[in-house]
Amino acid sequence: MARGGATARKTRRLAPLLSLGSAAIAAVSIAWCSSCLSFFGSMRSAAPAVESAGRTLVARQSRGGSGSAVAPAGQLLGHSFPNRILADITAAVTAPYRLMRLTKITKDLVVEMQAQRAAKVGANGGVKSPSGGTASKTMKRMLPSYVKSHVIARTEPEAFRDFMNTTLKLFFDSISAEEPYNFSPYHQAVRGPEVDHYLWGNNFFRSMVKYRSSRVEGLEHIESIRSSLEAGDNVVLFANHQTEADPQVLSLLLELYGHEDLAARTIFIAGHKVTTDPIAIPFSMGRNLLTIFSKKYLDTYTPEEREAKSARNRETVAEMQRLFNEGGHIFWVAPSGGR
């Protein structure tokens, strides 16, 4: 700590990798295996509901549900306790090798995408996307940690290659676009034909969910929500705004209990940041959105821009009223997000 905050930050970034490396070395030790058994034994008695949810997830994925190849560690919730122990030990031993494999795959794909992007820029006469520089730097900072999350989540190299190929293409296309994707006041999730943005967005965050320590509270309200929707009533969910991944996390956790369809049909009130940022756009394309320009940011625009964006907000309000009159919809509103 005497070396200051920079050293502490580096240590925090390296901690997951160091933990994986230490586990790999210690895996050959009987003492390590004994402590591992003790640790997972305590978890076993504390999480029967999560184990049941894991069995539901495995059953859904065996029928072709989303994400069976990406971040399969979550499926272990439905496995027997001895099988989970064996899988954990195997994953720890192979982690360094898998990290090297996934890192190389990522670097190769990035080089390939960069070459394609350079060719595209050249074909456009050297014109680059105005926001491309910032978004590219964000993606460069993000990728190393993201690759490590797939090591921990045990994504197989070939499944990782296929998924990252799609992911990087979506990112690079969004970053290099001359004009950002045009979201309508009421945007409905893009579910194909080339890419199902809803499933892709869920799979992107799947490797970052700590399933064993995650839980869903309030499941007793699910049936009343379903009954209201079936009766043609509307349901409004008021939520704390934690991260931009809230919609995908909602899907992933409700998926554990067989209620992912509620998340898929939810309409999110979305501010302009998630519909204008090149990295956020591919994720937003996969959700049902009522898109607005946040009131607290309107004063930052010129009078002409402010009037245009206010007019757009009025269109969104009109769409919201139409949906309320239609009935049978579920809305997600996060007041703390500034909408």
N, C-alpha and C positions, 0 to 999 in steps of 0.2 A: 504494500500500500504506500510505502514511502516514495515510490516512483511516480505517484500521482494518478489522476483520473485516466490518462491514456492507457497506462498499463492495466488498470482495472477493466477498462472497456475491452482491451485485447483479450484479457483472461476470460471475460464473459463470452466473447465470441468463440474462443477456442474450447470452452468447457464441454460442449456436446461432443466434439471430436475426441478430446482427451478422455472423456468418460467411455466412449466407444472403444478406444484403443486400450484403455486399462482393463475393460471388461474382457476384451479378446485375450489379453495375456493371462488374466486371472482365471479364465475359463478352464484351464488345465488343472486348477487347484481344487482338491477335495474340499478345502475350507471354504472356497468361494461358492462351490455348489451347495454346501450346507447352508450358508447364509442366504443364498438365493432361494432355497426351499423354504426357509423360515420367512423370508420377506413375502413370497407369493402365497405362502400358507395364510398369512394374516390378511392378505387381500382377498383370498378365496372366501373366507368366512364373512367378509364385509360387503360382498357385491353379488349376491345371487340375482338381483334384478338386472344388473348389467349383463351377467352371463346369459340370462334369458333373452335380453335384447340382442345380444350377439348372435344367438341361434336364429332369431328372426331375420337378422341381416344376412346371415349365410344362406338361409333358405331363399330370400329374395334374390340374392345374387346368383344362386344356382339356377334360377329361372330366367337368367339373362338380365338381372337388374343392373343398375349403374355401378361402375367402379370396381368390378370384381378383379380386374388386373392391376389397378392402380392402388397403391398403399394397402396391400392386403392384410396388414397387421391387425386392422380393426376386426377382421373376421375371426381372429383367434378368441374373441370374447365368447364365441359359441362353442369352442373346443373344450375337451376335457382338461382338467388341471394338469395331469402329467404331460399331455401333448403341448400345452402352453409352455411348460417349463423347458421341454426339449427344444421347442422352437425358439425360445428366448436365448438359450445357450448357443444354439447354432447361429442365430443372428448376431450375437456378440462376437463370436469367433470370426465370422466372415465379414464383419463390418468394414475393416480397413480395405479389404480387397474390393468390396462392392462400392465403396466410396471412390476408389480409383477408377473403376469401370464407369460409374455414372458421371463422374467429372469429365472423363475423356469423351464420353458420348455427348455431353453438353457442349464442350469446346468444339467438337467436330461440327455439330449442328449450328452453333453460332457462326463459325467461319463460313459455312455453306450459306446461311441466311444473309450474312453481311455481303457476300459476293453477289447474291441475287439482288440485294438492296442497292448495291453500287451500280449494277447493271441497269436497274430500274431508274435510278437517279440520272444516269448517263442518257438513257432514252428520253428522259423528260427535259433534257438540256441543262442538267446540273441543278435543277430546282429541288430543294429539300423541304420537308415539312417544317413549318416554323417552330413547332413544339418538339421536334424529333430529338434534339440534343439533350434536353432535360430528361425526357422519358428514357432515352437510351442509357443515360448515366444511372437512373433509378433501377433499370433492369439489370445493369452490370453489378450494382451493389447487392441486389436481391438474390441473384442466381446461386452464389456459393452456399448460402444458408438454406436455400430451397432444395438444392441437391442433397444436402445433409438430412433434410426432413424425409426424403424418400429412402435414404439409407436406413434411417430409424424405422420407417414404416414398411420396409422390406419389399419395395417395388422391384420386380425382376428387371434386369437390364433391357431386354427386348420390349417389354411393356413400357418401360421408361422412355426408350427411344421413340416409340410410336406416339406416346403422349406428348413428349417434349417437342417432337416435330410439329405437331398441331399447335402446341402452345406458342412456340417461338414464331411460327408463321402468323398466328393471330396478332401477336405483339408487334412484329415487324410490319405487317400490313397496316395496323392501326397507327404506328409511329410514322410511317412513310406516306400516309394518305395526305393528298393535297388539301382535302376538306374532311373534317371529322364526320363520323356517322351521324346522320340526321335523325334524331329521336323525335317522334311525334308527341303531342301532348299526352296521349294515352298510348304507350308503347307495349305491345304484346311480345312475349318472349320469342326469340328466334330459335326454332327447334329443328333446323335443317334448311335446305337439303344437304349441303356439304358438311356443316358442323352443327351439332346440337349444342348451342351455347349454354343452355341450362345444365346439361349433364357435364359438359366440359368444365364449367365454373365450379360445380360441386367437386369434381375430381381434382381440380387444382388445389383446393383447400383440404382435401381428404387426408393428405399426408401430415398435416399440421394439427390435426385434432388428437388430443390425448384421450382416447376413448375410455381407458380404464379409470380415469379420474373425472370424467364428464358425466353429467346427469341432467335429466329433464324433470323439472318440478311442475306440478299443476296438470299432470296428465288426466286428472279426474275431470277437467273441463273440456276435454277433446270432444266427448260425445255431445255435450250441449252445444258446442260450436258447430258440429256436423248437423245436428238437428235444426239449428237456426238457419244454416245455409240451405238445407233441403226444403225448409218451409218458405224460402224466398226472402228471408231476412238478411240484413248485412251484419257483418262482424268487424269491429275496429279494434286492433291491438295497439296499445300504447306501450312503447318499449324504450328502455335506455339505449342510447346509441353507443355501442362499444367500439366497433371497427367497421370498415367498409365491407368486410366479409360477412356481416350479419345475415344477409339473405342466404348465403351458401351454408353457413353454420346451422341456421334454422333447418334447412333441408337435411343436412347430414345427421343431426341429432334426432329429428323426428323420424328419419329413416330407420333408426334403431328399433323403433316401436311400431313400425308399420303405418306411419301417418305422414310420409313424405309428400303425398298428394296435396295435403293442405298447404305446405310450403310452396309447392309448384304453382298453385293457383292464387297465392297471395299477391296482392297489388301493393307495391311499395311506393310511398311518397318520396321522390328522389330529387335532391338538389342538383344544381348545375355542375358541381365538381365531378360527380360520377358519370356525367354524360358528356363531358368535354375533355377530361384527362385521357390521353392516348392509352395508358396502361389500364385504366378503369373501364374504358368503353367496351372491350370484349366481354367483360363480366356483366356489365349492365345490360348488354344486348340479350342476355339469357334470362332476364327477369321481367315480370310484368311491372310496369312503372307508370306513375303519374308524374311527369317531369315538370319541374318549376325552377325559377330563379329565386334564390333565397332573398327574402325581404331585407335582411341585414346587410346584403352585399349590393343592393340596387343603387345605393348612393355612390358607389365607386365607378359607375358608368357615366358617360356623357348624357346630356338630356335626351338626345335622339335614341341612343342605345337603351336608356332607361325606359323610354316610352315603348319601344319595341318589345322589351322583355316583360314589361308590365302587361302588354297586350297578350303576349304568349301565356302569361300566368292566368289571365282571364279565360283563355281557351281551355287551359287545363282544369280550371274550376268548373267550367261548363261540362267538360267530360266527366269529372267527378260526380257532378249532379246527375248526369245521365246514368252513370253506373249505379248510383244510389237508388234512383227511381226504378232501374231494371231489377235490382235486388239479387240476393244470392251471391254476394261478393264478400271477400275478406280483405281488409286493408291493414297495412302496417304503417304506423306513424311514429316517428322518433322525434319528439319535440325538442330534445336537447341538441339535435343536429342543426337547428337553426331554420327549419322550414316554416 
